[in-house]
Amino acid sequence: TKSLNTAQTPEAPTNSSSGVNSSSNSSSSHSSAPKQTGGNPHLLRRNSSVATAWGGMCTKATLSEAEIKQKDEEEISKILENNNRWAEEMVATNPHFFSDMESRQSPRFLWIGCSDSRVSAEQCMGMKPGELFVHRNVGNLVVNTDINCLSCLHYAVAVLKVEHIIVCGHYNCGAVA
């Protein structure tokens, strides 16, 4: 097993030759969620330690607020640059791409899938924008009390007139394990 060793700390000593967290064992569980601070229960602490899970192991990296802010800004800038590059590529390939997308939405399929970031509906089915109406939730659940899922289902059937509904799961889904 490999571990992403971002920093050695007393809480997460590592074996320098393998990079494996030597304080862990297979029966212990690790939480990578930031701890809540006092005051507003919706604010998460984002300073001193950030736990990184990779390959089933957890290590700690110590980052300052300034380093976290800089990293966030770099990642957001990269996302915006990628979006601009994608838009330019779409227009270079088809000058009417965006105007075509504005004028119609008539997918034949509703895809209800997991919110898992490793699964992209259009990509795994080889479909283009506009060909698939997508609803995602944790565990790709369809429950009669979930107003979000039900409103998506209603819109897809009543308004878009989709012909097929796909409920798609995936291996190793943590939500339904």
N, C-alpha and C positions, 0 to 999 in steps of 0.2 A: 504494500500500500504506500502511496506517495502522499506527502502533505505539502501544501504551499507554505513554506516557512518565510513569513514576511518579517518577523522580528523575534528574537529570543527574549522572553520575559520570564520572571520567576514563576508565573502562573502556568506557563507553557514551555517547559524546558524541551530542548530538542536534541536528538542524537545528530551530531554534526556530520557524520558520514552519510546518513540516509535522509536527513531532513524530516524524519518521522517524529511526531510528538510523542515523547517517551513517557509522559505522564498519563496518557490515555490508555484505556483498555476497551475491548469490544463491547462490554456490557454497560459502559457509562454513556450518558447522553450529554450532549453539548448544546447550548442555546446560542444562536448567532444573533438573536434579537437585542437591540439596544435597550438599556434599562430606562424606565421612566423616571423623570425628575419630579420634585415636589411642584405644587401649583397646578398648572393646567395638565390634566391627565392625558391630553392628546399630543403633548410635546414630548419628543424623545430626546434623550441626551445624545449629543453628537460629538463629544470631545474625546478624552483620553484613550479609550480602547475600542477598537473595531474588531469584532470577531469575524473571521473569514472561513467559511466552510468550503472545503474542496476535497473530493475523493473520500468523503466520509470522515475526514479529520478536521479538527478545528485548531487554529492558531490565533494569536493576538498580535495586532499591529498597533503601535502607539502613534497617533497622529494628533497634531494640534488643530485647533479650530481653523486657523489660516490654511493649513495643508488640506484639510477636508474641503473648505470653501474653494480653494484653487482647483482641486481635483474635480469637484462638482462642476465648476465653471468650464473646465476643459472638456468634460464629458458632454455637457449640454451644447457647447460650441461645436463639437464633433457631430452630434446628432443633427444640429441645424445645418451644418455644412453637407452632411450626407443627404438630408432632405433636399437641399438646393441642387446638389449634383443629380439626384434621382429625377427631380422635376425637369432639369435641363436635358437629361437623357431621354425622358419620355417625350418631350417636345421635339427633340432631334430625330427620334424614331418616327413619331407621328405628330405633326404640327397641330392636329385637332384633338389630341388626347384629352385635354382638360375640358374643352368645350363639349366633346362627346360625353364625358362623364357627367357634366352638369345637366345635360338634356334628358338623360334616361337612367333609370335603374330598374332593370327587369331580370333579376336572377331567377333561374329555375330551381335553385337549391337553397335551403336554409341549413346551415351547418352549426350545430350546437356542440361546442367542444370545450376542453379544459383551458383555463387561463394560463397554464404552464407556458413559460416563455420559450421553451424549446420546441413548441409545436406551432407552426404557422399554417392556418387552414388553406389559404390560397396556394402556398408553396408546396405543401405535401400533396395537394390534389392537382397541381399543374394548372390552376385557373388564374385568369386575369382579373384586375379590378372590375367590378360591376357584374361578374358572373356568379358570385357567391355572396349570399347574405349571411352574416356571421353573428352568433351570440356566444360569448365565452363566459364561463364561471368556473369556480374552483371545483374540480371533479366532474365537469360536464353534466351537472345534475339538472333534471327537469322535475320540479316539485310544484304541486298545485297551490302552494302558498307563496311562491316566489313571483312577485308582481313584475319584476324586471324581465324574467324569462317569459312569463305569460304575455306581457305586452309585446315583446319581440316576436313571439310565436303568432300572436294575433295580427300584428302589422305585416309579417311575412305572408301569411295566408290570405288575410282579408284585403290588404292593399296591394302588395307586390304580386300576389297570386302565384307564389312558389308552387312547384309541382312535387317536390321531394324534400323530405326532412331527414337530415342525417344527424344522429347523435353519436359522436365519435369519441371514444376513449383512447387511452394510450398506456403502454406498459410502464410500470414503476411509478404510477400516479400516487403521490403522497396523500392526496385527499380521500382516496377510497381504499387505502391499504388497511 
